[in-house]
Amino acid sequence: MTKDSIFRIASMTKPITALGIMILADEGKLAVEDPVEKYLPEFRGQMLVAEKGKDTVTLKKPSRPITVRDLLTHTSGLPGSPPPGLADLYTKRNHTLAEAVLAFSQRPLEFEPGSRWSYCNTGIDTLGRIIEVLANQSYEDFLQQRIFGPLGMTDTRFFPTRKEYERVAMTYDKKGDQLVPNPPCNH
């Protein structure tokens, strides 16, 4: 560990994403009560799992579409993790946010929007995509220009440069009773 070590902030990107959404709300570009489909038409006609049988799944229309607020509060009903075909999305980063969110939009909701809380990475990704659409720039560029830069967060970014990568602090996983290094992905 050095004085200039860089740390992965992982899920702390969620409040940063929320800040980006609220900047757009303050600018009148969206309202948190708006349905997500207003900005991302791929969410139109989304269905809800009504019943799961041994070999069947019955779908129904949810009582209302998911809203930006539902995404912000983890109450959207979206499955919390990427679908099997995108299971390595967060390690490989081999799909755009637009591609990933399109896949998320095609999955049935797990519960009625607003009816309960469930931690949801895919919902936060969807907020990032809304930022891209409304700001007409990449999610990463928006956060850099509108949040990180103005706050003087000079070492905060999604993908460190090769030089910065050398300063990323090591994290560890527990395997049995041992701690083993879990080096950051070098993208």
C-alpha positions as CSV (number, residue, x, y, z in Angstrom):
1,M,0.0,0.0,0.0
2,T,1.3,3.4,-0.9
3,K,0.0,7.0,-0.5
4,D,-1.1,7.0,-4.1
5,S,-2.7,3.5,-4.2
6,I,-5.9,3.4,-6.3
7,F,-8.8,1.4,-4.9
8,R,-11.7,-0.3,-6.8
9,I,-14.9,1.3,-5.5
10,A,-17.1,-1.4,-6.9
11,S,-20.7,-0.9,-5.6
12,M,-19.9,2.7,-4.5
13,T,-20.5,3.5,-8.2
14,K,-24.2,3.2,-7.4
15,P,-24.5,6.5,-5.5
16,I,-22.3,8.1,-8.1
17,T,-24.7,6.9,-10.8
18,A,-27.6,8.2,-8.8
19,L,-25.9,11.6,-8.6
20,G,-25.6,11.5,-12.4
21,I,-29.4,10.8,-12.7
22,M,-30.2,13.6,-10.3
23,I,-28.1,16.0,-12.3
24,L,-30.2,15.2,-15.3
25,A,-33.4,15.5,-13.2
26,D,-32.2,19.0,-12.0
27,E,-31.7,19.9,-15.6
28,G,-35.3,18.9,-16.4
29,K,-34.2,16.0,-18.7
30,L,-36.0,13.4,-16.7
31,A,-38.2,12.9,-13.7
32,V,-37.6,10.0,-11.3
33,E,-41.3,9.0,-11.6
34,D,-41.0,8.5,-15.3
35,P,-41.2,5.0,-16.7
36,V,-37.9,3.6,-17.9
37,E,-39.5,2.8,-21.3
38,K,-39.8,6.6,-21.9
39,Y,-36.0,6.7,-22.4
40,L,-35.3,3.1,-23.3
41,P,-38.1,1.8,-25.6
42,E,-36.7,-1.8,-25.3
43,F,-38.4,-1.9,-21.9
44,R,-41.9,-1.5,-23.5
45,G,-44.1,-4.6,-23.0
46,Q,-41.9,-6.0,-20.3
47,M,-43.5,-9.0,-18.5
48,L,-43.5,-10.4,-14.9
49,V,-43.1,-13.9,-13.7
50,A,-46.6,-14.9,-12.4
51,E,-45.9,-18.5,-11.6
52,K,-43.0,-21.0,-11.9
53,G,-43.8,-24.7,-12.4
54,K,-41.5,-27.7,-12.7
55,D,-41.1,-27.2,-16.5
56,T,-43.1,-24.0,-17.1
57,V,-43.0,-20.3,-16.4
58,T,-46.2,-18.3,-16.7
59,L,-45.8,-14.6,-17.4
60,K,-48.2,-11.7,-17.0
61,K,-48.2,-8.0,-17.5
62,P,-47.0,-6.1,-14.4
63,S,-49.4,-3.6,-12.8
64,R,-47.2,-0.8,-14.0
65,P,-43.9,-0.3,-15.9
66,I,-40.7,0.2,-13.9
67,T,-39.7,3.8,-13.2
68,V,-36.4,5.6,-12.8
69,R,-37.2,5.7,-9.0
70,D,-37.6,1.9,-9.0
71,L,-34.1,1.6,-10.5
72,L,-32.6,4.1,-8.0
73,T,-34.2,2.2,-5.0
74,H,-33.6,-1.4,-6.1
75,T,-37.3,-2.0,-6.3
76,S,-37.7,-2.5,-10.1
77,G,-38.2,-6.3,-10.1
78,L,-35.4,-6.7,-12.6
79,P,-33.2,-9.8,-12.0
80,G,-30.2,-8.5,-10.1
81,S,-27.5,-10.1,-12.2
82,P,-26.9,-10.5,-15.9
83,P,-28.5,-13.4,-17.8
84,P,-26.5,-16.6,-18.4
85,G,-25.2,-15.5,-21.8
86,L,-23.7,-12.4,-20.2
87,A,-22.6,-13.9,-16.9
88,D,-19.0,-12.7,-17.5
89,L,-20.1,-9.1,-18.3
90,Y,-18.5,-7.6,-15.2
91,T,-15.2,-9.5,-15.6
92,K,-14.7,-9.3,-19.3
93,R,-16.4,-6.0,-20.1
94,N,-16.9,-7.3,-23.6
95,H,-20.3,-5.7,-24.2
96,T,-21.5,-2.2,-24.4
97,L,-23.9,-0.8,-21.9
98,A,-26.5,-0.6,-24.7
99,E,-26.0,-4.3,-25.5
100,A,-26.2,-5.4,-21.9
101,V,-29.2,-3.3,-21.0
102,L,-31.1,-4.5,-24.1
103,A,-30.5,-8.1,-22.8
104,F,-31.7,-7.1,-19.3
105,S,-34.9,-5.5,-20.8
106,Q,-35.9,-8.8,-22.3
107,R,-35.9,-10.8,-19.1
108,P,-39.2,-11.0,-17.1
109,L,-39.4,-9.1,-13.8
110,E,-39.1,-11.2,-10.7
111,F,-41.7,-9.1,-8.7
112,E,-44.1,-6.2,-9.2
113,P,-42.2,-2.9,-9.6
114,G,-42.1,-1.0,-6.3
115,S,-43.4,-3.9,-4.3
116,R,-40.2,-5.0,-2.6
117,W,-36.4,-4.4,-2.4
118,S,-33.8,-6.5,-4.0
119,Y,-30.2,-5.5,-4.7
120,C,-29.9,-5.0,-8.4
121,N,-26.7,-4.4,-10.4
122,T,-28.7,-4.6,-13.7
123,G,-30.9,-1.7,-12.5
124,I,-27.9,0.5,-11.9
125,D,-26.5,-0.4,-15.3
126,T,-29.9,0.6,-16.8
127,L,-29.5,4.0,-15.1
128,G,-26.1,4.3,-16.7
129,R,-27.7,3.7,-20.0
130,I,-30.4,6.3,-19.4
131,I,-27.5,8.7,-18.7
132,E,-25.9,7.8,-22.0
133,V,-29.2,8.4,-23.9
134,L,-30.1,11.7,-22.3
135,A,-26.6,13.1,-22.2
136,N,-25.8,11.9,-25.7
137,Q,-22.4,10.7,-24.5
138,S,-20.9,7.6,-22.8
139,Y,-21.7,6.9,-19.2
140,E,-18.0,7.1,-18.4
141,D,-17.5,10.4,-20.1
142,F,-20.5,11.9,-18.5
143,L,-19.3,10.9,-15.0
144,Q,-15.8,12.2,-15.8
145,Q,-17.0,15.5,-17.1
146,R,-19.9,16.2,-14.8
147,I,-18.8,14.7,-11.5
148,F,-15.2,13.4,-11.2
149,G,-13.5,16.4,-13.0
150,P,-15.4,19.2,-11.2
151,L,-14.7,17.5,-7.8
152,G,-11.0,17.1,-8.6
153,M,-11.2,13.3,-8.4
154,T,-8.2,12.9,-10.7
155,D,-7.6,9.2,-10.1
156,T,-11.3,8.1,-10.4
157,R,-12.2,6.4,-13.6
158,F,-13.7,3.2,-14.9
159,F,-10.6,1.8,-16.6
160,P,-7.2,2.8,-15.3
161,T,-4.4,3.4,-17.7
162,R,-1.6,0.8,-17.7
163,K,0.5,3.2,-15.5
164,E,-2.4,3.6,-13.1
165,Y,-3.1,-0.1,-13.1
166,E,0.2,-0.6,-11.4
167,R,-1.1,1.4,-8.4
168,V,-4.4,-0.5,-8.0
169,A,-4.5,-2.0,-4.5
170,M,-4.6,-5.8,-4.3
171,T,-7.8,-7.3,-3.0
172,Y,-8.1,-10.8,-1.6
173,D,-10.7,-13.7,-1.8
174,K,-11.1,-16.3,0.9
175,K,-10.6,-19.9,-0.3
176,G,-11.2,-22.2,2.6
177,D,-9.3,-20.7,5.5
178,Q,-6.7,-19.0,3.2
179,L,-6.6,-15.5,1.7
180,V,-5.6,-15.6,-1.9
181,P,-4.8,-12.5,-4.1
182,N,-7.6,-11.4,-6.5
183,P,-5.8,-9.1,-8.9
184,P,-7.8,-6.5,-10.7
185,C,-8.7,-7.0,-14.3
186,N,-6.3,-5.2,-16.6
187,H,-8.4,-3.8,-19.4
